[in-house]
Every structure is written in C-alpha cells, then in structure tokens.
Amino acid sequence: MAPKPETLAKLYLEGTPVEISTETRAELCEFIMNQFQQLPFSVQPSGFMRYETVEELFADLEQGYLWVSVETYDTDLYPNPFYGFAFLAIHDYDHYLTHSDFSLQGEITAYQAIAGRAPSLEIQKIFYSEIVLKSAAHIYLGHPPEPKLVFA
C-alpha cells in the first residue's frame, strides 16, 4: 500500500528542522558534483522554464538537454546554489531512468534510484527529506512548503 501524501506531508511540515555536520555537507556536495559530471546531456539554467509533465522532461532529455530552474534550490543546505541546481538535474534524470512521473509514487521511485547510489545513510536521509517528504508536503499544500531538512 502506497503512503498517503498527507501522512508524509505532516512528517515534513510538523518535523523539527535538523542541521547536518560539516563533514556530511562536504560528502553530500562531493556526491552531487560527481553525479552531475556523469550526466549524459547538457543542463541549461532557466529562470522561468518548468516541466509540467514528465513527457516534456523526457522529450527534452531524448534531445540531449534539460532545463533546470535556477530558483528552485537556493536553500541553506548547500554552500552555494549550484549544488541545488545540480541536484535537481540529477533528480530529473532519475525520473527519466526509472520512467517515473511527478506523483508521490513517482517521487518515491526517483528517490529509491538515488538512495541506492548514496554514499551513506545520512545522505539517504537528506534525499528522503528533499525528495519524498518535501514533495508530499507540496502535493498536500498545493504549493511548495518552506524549505527545511527533516529526518523522519
């Protein structure tokens, strides 16, 4: 049985924000940079382009490029906004590789792909918060929640 967006959203919305160590932040950034450098397509920054459907996303990837919003990930999680930008490109490629949509189940499937490559449990927990819990909160609220990191 698939988890309900409301259940996961409440974990995010009611959860106490956590801080990660300097070492974990460095490990996260190194992982993101390594994954980003392996992407087999051109990543284009955009201040306005957003994919409404995975079909649009998949079509662009099949043409060899991906648009990524520069305003989506400017959180305190990363030492500079580039890492959030790179993370979003990696995450979108995981949707493509797993043929998953933007539903909660699709986000869980994309999370499972990156979690399987993550170098540690701490990094998996960060991705769970960023991908699954934040997406559930977005679905539940109907708009993006305030960004924070929550370990459920």
N, C-alpha and C positions, 0 to 999 in steps of 0.2 A: 504494500500500500504506500503510495507516494505521500510525503509530508505535505501538509497544508500550508499555503503561504502565510496564513495568519499565525500559525504556531511558530514558524521560523522568524517571521517579522517581529514578533514580540520578543524573541531572544535577542534580536538586534536592537530594537527600539528601547527595551527596558534593561538591556545589559549595561554593566558598568564598563566604560572605556578602559582599555589596557594599554600600557606602554610596553614597547619592546626594547630589548637591550641594544647597545651599540653594535655588539657582535652579530646579533640576529639581523639588524638592519643592514649591516655590511653583507651578510650571507644572502639576504633577500635581493639586494641590489646586484650582487655578482651573478646570482642565478638569472635574474631578469635580463641583464646585459648579455649573458651567454645565450639565452634562449632567443633574444631579439636578433642577435647576429646570425642565427641559423635560419631565420625566416626566409623562405624562397621567393619573396616578392618585394616590390617597392612599397614602402609605407609613406603615405602622403599626409601631412598635417592639414587640418581644416578647422576653421573657427565656426563653421556652420553645417558641414555635412554630417548627417547621422543616418544610419541604416535603420529603416523601419521594419524590414523583413530580412530573414536570413537569405532569401533568394537574391536580394540585391547584393548582400555581402558576398555570397558565393559567386555571383556573376562577376563581380569586380576581381575577386581572388583568381578566378579562372582566366582573367585577362592580365594577371600579373601585378596587380596593385591593390592597395587597401587604403581607404580614407580613415583617419583616426582623429577624433575631436581633440583639440588641444586644451579644452576647458573641462574635460571630464574628470581627470585625476590630478588635481592640484592640492592634494591633501598633505597633511603633516607627516604622513607615513614615509615619504621619500625625501632624500636630501635635496633633490631638485625635481621639477615637473617632468623632465624627460623620462624618468623611470615609470611614472604613471602612464605616460603616453606609450612607452614600450610595452608595459604590462597589458594595456588594452589591445594592442596589436597581437600580442601572443594569445590573449584570451579569445579574440575573434577568430584567429587561426584554429584554436582548439574547437570552436563551434564548427568550423569547416571540416576539420579532420574527423570529428565524431558525428557529423551530419545532424547536429542538434540545433533546435530553434531557440528563441528568446523566452520561452516559457520557463517556469520554475524547474520543471524536469530537465529542460534543455540546459539550464544553467548548472544544475547538479551534474549532468553528464559532462559538460565542459570542465567543471571543477575536478571531476574524477580524473580527467586526462592530465591536467597539470599537477594534481596531487600525486599522481603516480611518478612524476619526474622530479618532484620537490626534494631538495637535499636533506630535509629534516622535518620532524613533526611540528616544530614551531612554524616553519614556513607553510606547511599544510594548513595549520590553524589560521594563519593570516589570510591565505587564499580562501578558506571556507568563509571567513567573515566578509572578505571583499567581494566574493562571487555569489555564494549561496545566500548568506544572511542579508546582505545589503540588497540583493535582487528581490528577495522575498519581501523586504520592507518596502521597496519601490512598488512592487505589484500590489501590496496591501494598501499603501497610502495613495497610490495613483500618481506619485511624483517622487523624485529622488529624496531619500532621507538625508539628514545631516550626517556627513561622513564621520565615522569613528571606527575603531578596531575593537571587536568584541570576541572573546573566546567563550564559546558556549559549551 
